C-alpha cells in the first residue's frame, strides 16, 4: 500500500533517525518551509512547539508517502497539547503542497518560551536520551 499523505516536521522529527524510530519507516524527505508559523522552545521539554504568527516562517522537513499506520504512530508520539492541522507548505523548488503539521493551539501558548528552538543544540545535548525514549516507546 502506498503513502496517503505528507507530514511537515520542524522539531525532533526532522531528524531521520527520530522519524524512523517513531514511524518504523524510511520515508522520502525534502526541505520545506511553513509560512506564518514560528517555532519556540517548550517549557521544560527538549522539543519545540509551533504557533501561528504573522510575518514569520519555519524551515523543516517534509516527509511524503505517510501511510495510515505511520500517521497513527505520529499521533500517538505527539503530546496531547498539539493539534494536527492540514496546512500549505512551500518546497525548496518553490512549489506548494499540503501537509499535516502538529501545532500548538492558542489555548496552550503558555507552554511556549520566548526563545527559538535550535535543532543543532538539541542534537548536541539531548538527542541520545531522546532516542532511547523513542526506542523504548515512551
QUIMOGI-V36045 format. One record per pair of residues at least 24 apart in sequence whose ideal C-beta (glycine too) atoms are under 10 Angstrom apart, sorted by the first residue. I is the first residue (numbers start at 1). GAP is how many residues later the second one is. Records with the same first field share a line. If there is no record, write none. Layout:
I: GAP + GAP
This chain:
1: 66 + 67 + 68
2: 63 + 65
3: 24 + 25 + 60 + 61 + 62 + 63 + 64 + 65 + 67 + 68
4: 60 + 61 + 62 + 63 + 64 + 65 + 66 + 67
5: 58 + 59 + 60 + 61 + 62 + 63 + 65 + 66 + 81 + 92 + 93 + 94 + 95
6: 24 + 26 + 56 + 57 + 58 + 59 + 60 + 80 + 83 + 91 + 92 + 93 + 94 + 95
7: 53 + 54 + 55 + 56 + 57 + 59 + 63 + 64 + 67 + 77 + 82 + 92 + 93 + 94 + 95
8: 24 + 25 + 26 + 29 + 42 + 50 + 52 + 53 + 54 + 55 + 79 + 80 + 81 + 89 + 90 + 91 + 92 + 93 + 94
9: 41 + 51 + 52 + 53 + 54 + 65 + 90 + 91 + 92 + 93
10: 24 + 27 + 28 + 29 + 37 + 38 + 39 + 40 + 48 + 49 + 50 + 51 + 79 + 91 + 92 + 93 + 107 + 109
11: 28 + 30 + 31 + 34 + 35 + 36 + 37 + 38 + 39 + 47 + 49 + 67 + 91 + 106 + 108 + 111
12: 34 + 35 + 36 + 65 + 105 + 107 + 110 + 111 + 114 + 115 + 118 + 119 + 122
13: 34 + 47 + 48 + 50 + 61 + 64 + 65 + 89 + 121
14: 45 + 46 + 47 + 48 + 49 + 105 + 108
15: 46 + 104 + 107 + 108 + 112 + 115 + 116
16: 45 + 47
17: 106 + 110 + 113 + 114 + 117
18: 29 + 59 + 104 + 109 + 112 + 113 + 116
19: 42 + 44 + 47 + 51 + 55 + 58 + 115
20: 114
21: 52 + 56 + 109 + 110 + 111 + 112 + 113 + 114 + 115 + 116
22: 48 + 51 + 52 + 54 + 55 + 56 + 112 + 113 + 115
23: 40 + 43 + 44 + 46 + 47 + 48 + 49 + 50 + 51 + 54
24: 45 + 46 + 49
25: 38 + 40 + 41 + 42 + 44 + 45 + 48
26: 37 + 39
27: 34 + 35 + 36 + 37 + 38 + 39 + 40 + 43
28: 34 + 35 + 36 + 37 + 38
29: 32 + 33 + 34 + 35 + 36
30: 31 + 32 + 33 + 34 + 61 + 62 + 63
31: 28 + 29 + 30 + 31 + 59 + 60 + 61 + 62
32: 26 + 27 + 28 + 29 + 30 + 31 + 57 + 58 + 59 + 60 + 61 + 63 + 64 + 65 + 67
33: 24 + 25 + 26 + 27 + 29 + 56 + 57 + 58 + 59
34: 24 + 25 + 26 + 28 + 53 + 54 + 55 + 56 + 65 + 67 + 69
35: 52 + 53 + 54 + 55 + 61
36: 51 + 52
37: 48 + 50 + 52 + 64 + 66 + 67
38: 74 + 78 + 79
39: 65 + 73 + 77 + 78 + 79 + 80
40: 64 + 69 + 71 + 72 + 73 + 74 + 75 + 76 + 77
41: 70 + 71 + 72 + 73 + 74 + 75 + 76 + 77 + 80 + 81
42: 37 + 39 + 62 + 66 + 69 + 70 + 71 + 75
43: 67 + 68 + 69 + 70
44: 67 + 69
45: 34 + 66 + 68 + 72 + 81
46: 71 + 75 + 76 + 79 + 80 + 81 + 83 + 84 + 87
47: 31 + 32 + 70 + 72 + 75 + 79 + 83
48: 56 + 64 + 65 + 68 + 69 + 70 + 71 + 74
49: 30 + 32 + 33 + 53 + 54 + 55 + 56 + 59 + 60 + 62 + 63 + 64 + 68
50: 32 + 35 + 37 + 51 + 52 + 53 + 54 + 62 + 67
51: 52 + 53 + 54 + 55 + 57 + 58 + 60 + 61
52: 33 + 35 + 51 + 52 + 53 + 54 + 57
57: 32 + 33
58: 31 + 43 + 58 + 59
59: 33 + 60
60: 29 + 39 + 41 + 59
61: 58
62: 27 + 28 + 29 + 30 + 35 + 37 + 39
63: 36 + 37
64: 33 + 35
66: 33 + 34
71: 29
73: 64
74: 26 + 28
75: 25 + 27
76: 61
77: 25 + 57 + 60 + 61
78: 24
79: 25 + 29 + 32
80: 28
81: 24 + 26 + 27 + 29 + 30
82: 26
83: 24 + 25
